[in-house]
């Protein structure tokens, strides 16, 4: 199995391909999310954001360029984590040192 072949399957709605991507990239996505959220929210929130990233991958698989999936997942993970912080009342400005 290659990323390219699994991405093609994912674009065609394969749940097996989605599971393959989750197994392969969940640690990476969780690290990106944790680096944004840190300890400002419970672990359950990190897990929720990670799940949201893979739902987005499922829904937008057609937008992903073969060979660019990891960077695409990282960007989606960062954006979703920042959005989660804003909606959840986390102090986004303090985390990024831009208060005041």
Backbone as CSV, one residue per row, in Angstrom:
resi,resn,N_x,N_y,N_z,CA_x,CA_y,CA_z,C_x,C_y,C_z
1,UNK,0.836,-1.180,0.000,0.000,0.000,0.000,0.879,1.240,0.000
2,UNK,0.572,2.132,-0.902,1.287,3.402,-0.937,0.314,4.522,-0.626
3,UNK,0.875,5.650,-0.224,0.034,6.805,0.075,-0.799,7.194,-1.146
4,UNK,-0.169,7.170,-2.294,-0.861,7.552,-3.525,-2.060,6.632,-3.800
5,UNK,-1.853,5.322,-3.663,-2.952,4.385,-3.937,-4.063,4.509,-2.890
6,UNK,-3.667,4.719,-1.635,-4.673,4.858,-0.580,-5.430,6.175,-0.718
7,UNK,-4.752,7.216,-1.166,-5.436,8.492,-1.389,-6.465,8.355,-2.505
8,UNK,-6.110,7.625,-3.533,-7.059,7.386,-4.624,-8.291,6.646,-4.109
9,UNK,-8.059,5.651,-3.257,-9.176,4.903,-2.661,-10.022,5.804,-1.765
10,UNK,-9.330,6.666,-0.999,-10.046,7.582,-0.112,-10.935,8.520,-0.916
11,UNK,-10.423,8.996,-2.043,-11.209,9.874,-2.909,-12.458,9.171,-3.437
12,UNK,-12.387,7.838,-3.509,-13.530,7.047,-3.965,-14.400,6.562,-2.811
13,UNK,-14.120,7.058,-1.586,-14.975,6.756,-0.444,-14.629,5.499,0.333
14,UNK,-13.415,5.001,0.213,-13.027,3.778,0.912,-12.791,4.019,2.402
15,UNK,-13.566,3.335,3.222,-13.374,3.419,4.663,-12.067,2.748,5.068
16,UNK,-11.670,1.689,4.358,-10.394,1.034,4.647,-9.236,2.001,4.433
17,UNK,-9.324,2.815,3.392,-8.275,3.809,3.142,-8.246,4.840,4.264
18,UNK,-9.410,5.258,4.744,-9.456,6.202,5.854,-8.778,5.597,7.083
19,UNK,-9.078,4.343,7.381,-8.439,3.667,8.518,-6.917,3.614,8.329
20,UNK,-6.474,3.369,7.098,-5.042,3.321,6.797,-4.399,4.660,7.125
21,UNK,-5.039,5.769,6.711,-4.499,7.098,6.986,-4.518,7.416,8.472
22,UNK,-5.552,7.006,9.156,-5.631,7.242,10.601,-4.500,6.505,11.311
23,UNK,-4.299,5.236,10.965,-3.206,4.473,11.587,-1.850,5.114,11.289
24,UNK,-1.671,5.563,10.091,-0.378,6.097,9.660,-0.099,7.498,10.204
25,UNK,-1.109,8.347,10.284,-0.874,9.754,10.598,-1.490,10.256,11.896
26,UNK,-2.161,9.420,12.664,-2.824,9.929,13.872,-1.825,10.479,14.890
27,UNK,-0.678,9.850,15.027,0.336,10.361,15.959,0.837,11.735,15.549
28,UNK,1.090,11.889,14.258,1.553,13.180,13.733,0.497,14.259,13.947
29,UNK,-0.741,13.952,13.590,-1.828,14.924,13.736,-2.019,15.277,15.211
30,UNK,-1.975,14.289,16.093,-2.138,14.550,17.527,-1.018,15.446,18.051
31,UNK,0.189,15.264,17.558,1.311,16.103,17.977,1.110,17.548,17.529
32,UNK,0.683,17.732,16.291,0.432,19.085,15.785,-0.656,19.758,16.623
33,UNK,-1.732,19.045,16.876,-2.847,19.601,17.660,-2.377,19.933,19.075
34,UNK,-1.641,19.021,19.687,-1.157,19.263,21.057,-0.215,20.459,21.100
35,UNK,0.601,20.637,20.071,1.516,21.780,20.038,0.758,23.111,19.994
36,UNK,-0.440,23.110,19.452,-1.253,24.333,19.413,-2.048,24.482,20.704
37,UNK,-2.727,23.426,21.112,-3.609,23.496,22.282,-2.827,23.410,23.588
38,UNK,-1.763,22.617,23.599,-0.959,22.456,24.809,-1.775,21.905,25.953
39,UNK,-1.552,22.462,27.126,-2.261,22.013,28.326,-3.444,22.910,28.665
40,UNK,-3.845,23.745,27.706,-4.939,24.677,27.991,-6.311,24.017,27.932
41,UNK,-6.366,22.804,27.420,-7.630,22.069,27.324,-7.387,20.608,27.658
42,UNK,-8.439,19.898,28.040,-8.290,18.480,28.372,-7.908,17.618,27.159
43,UNK,-7.384,16.450,27.460,-6.977,15.499,26.420,-8.141,15.156,25.490
44,UNK,-9.337,15.117,26.030,-10.520,14.807,25.213,-10.708,15.824,24.096
45,UNK,-10.352,17.070,24.350,-10.458,18.098,23.317,-9.447,17.850,22.201
46,UNK,-8.252,17.437,22.570,-7.241,17.110,21.557,-7.742,15.956,20.699
47,UNK,-8.295,14.934,21.349,-8.822,13.784,20.603,-9.958,14.194,19.675
48,UNK,-10.788,15.110,20.137,-11.897,15.596,19.306,-11.377,16.312,18.059
49,UNK,-10.373,17.150,18.241,-9.802,17.878,17.105,-9.134,16.903,16.134
50,UNK,-8.407,15.928,16.653,-7.773,14.919,15.786,-8.841,14.206,14.961
51,UNK,-9.920,13.834,15.585,-11.019,13.189,14.855,-11.576,14.106,13.777
52,UNK,-11.732,15.374,14.116,-12.239,16.353,13.146,-11.316,16.463,11.932
53,UNK,-10.016,16.372,12.161,-9.049,16.448,11.056,-9.280,15.299,10.086
54,UNK,-9.485,14.101,10.618,-9.679,12.952,9.729,-11.054,12.946,9.062
55,UNK,-12.040,13.529,9.716,-13.343,13.709,9.062,-13.172,14.657,7.875
56,UNK,-12.407,15.715,8.078,-12.145,16.653,6.992,-11.382,15.970,5.864
57,UNK,-10.426,15.136,6.204,-9.675,14.389,5.176,-10.626,13.516,4.368
58,UNK,-11.573,12.903,5.041,-12.570,12.058,4.377,-13.427,12.902,3.429
59,UNK,-13.876,14.052,3.927,-14.782,14.900,3.157,-14.087,15.641,2.010
60,UNK,-12.828,15.974,2.185,-12.118,16.813,1.213,-10.967,16.079,0.534
61,UNK,-11.034,14.773,0.482,-9.946,13.979,-0.106,-9.620,14.424,-1.525
62,UNK,-10.611,14.879,-2.254,-10.394,15.331,-3.621,-9.533,16.569,-3.722
63,UNK,-9.383,17.311,-2.626,-8.571,18.530,-2.623,-7.089,18.259,-2.374
64,UNK,-6.774,17.040,-1.922,-5.405,16.731,-1.525,-4.578,16.330,-2.742
65,UNK,-3.414,16.937,-2.858,-2.494,16.628,-3.944,-1.636,15.448,-3.509
66,UNK,-1.548,14.402,-4.326,-0.686,13.266,-3.964,0.738,13.744,-3.651
67,UNK,1.273,13.237,-2.562,2.605,13.627,-2.133,2.604,14.793,-1.154
68,UNK,1.452,15.436,-0.983,1.364,16.596,-0.093,0.424,16.338,1.082
69,UNK,0.045,15.084,1.279,-0.950,14.777,2.311,-0.478,15.151,3.712
70,UNK,0.750,14.832,4.058,1.214,15.099,5.417,1.183,16.593,5.722
71,UNK,1.650,17.404,4.803,1.623,18.849,5.050,0.186,19.367,5.066
72,UNK,-0.677,18.799,4.232,-2.094,19.180,4.220,-2.727,18.845,5.563
73,UNK,-2.470,17.630,6.077,-3.012,17.230,7.378,-2.498,18.153,8.484
74,UNK,-1.215,18.512,8.416,-0.655,19.405,9.421,-1.327,20.763,9.416
75,UNK,-1.578,21.302,8.230,-2.248,22.595,8.120,-3.676,22.521,8.639
76,UNK,-4.384,21.476,8.269,-5.761,21.299,8.748,-5.758,21.155,10.272
77,UNK,-4.816,20.376,10.799,-4.741,20.165,12.250,-4.481,21.478,12.988
78,UNK,-3.542,22.274,12.497,-3.260,23.568,13.135,-4.489,24.474,13.103
79,UNK,-5.128,24.554,11.950,-6.297,25.430,11.825,-7.445,24.980,12.705
80,UNK,-7.702,23.691,12.744,-8.796,23.184,13.574,-8.489,23.368,15.057
81,UNK,-7.233,23.188,15.443,-6.854,23.382,16.848,-7.023,24.843,17.255
82,UNK,-6.616,25.768,16.394,-6.781,27.196,16.690,-8.254,27.566,16.795
83,UNK,-9.055,27.038,15.892,-10.495,27.289,15.929,-11.097,26.725,17.212
84,UNK,-10.668,25.542,17.596,-11.180,24.918,18.821,-10.824,25.767,20.047
85,UNK,-9.624,26.305,20.057,-9.230,27.178,21.167,-10.121,28.408,21.239
86,UNK,-10.344,29.018,20.091,-11.176,30.226,20.064,-12.596,29.932,20.540
87,UNK,-13.166,28.838,20.070,-14.547,28.491,20.431,-14.655,27.988,21.867
88,UNK,-13.598,27.344,22.341,-13.642,26.725,23.665,-13.238,27.636,24.794
89,UNK,-12.889,28.864,24.470,-12.534,29.794,25.525,-11.088,29.712,25.960
90,UNK,-10.264,28.931,25.261,-8.842,28.896,25.578,-8.231,30.251,25.290
91,UNK,-7.180,30.597,25.991,-6.568,31.907,25.805,-5.517,31.833,24.712
92,UNK,-5.952,31.957,23.487,-5.103,31.851,22.300,-3.975,32.878,22.318
93,UNK,-4.263,34.103,22.740,-3.252,35.152,22.714,-2.121,34.858,23.682
94,UNK,-2.435,34.373,24.875,-1.389,34.085,25.853,-0.520,32.938,25.384
95,UNK,-1.120,31.910,24.796,-0.357,30.756,24.318,0.679,31.182,23.290
96,UNK,0.337,32.110,22.433,1.238,32.524,21.370,2.025,33.781,21.713
97,UNK,1.931,34.236,22.959,2.740,35.345,23.408,2.403,36.675,22.748
98,UNK,1.137,36.871,22.406,0.754,38.120,21.740,-0.224,38.925,22.576
99,UNK,-0.186,38.699,23.879,-1.138,39.419,24.718,-0.775,40.900,24.781
100,UNK,-1.790,41.703,25.023,-1.578,43.112,25.239,-1.678,43.880,24.052
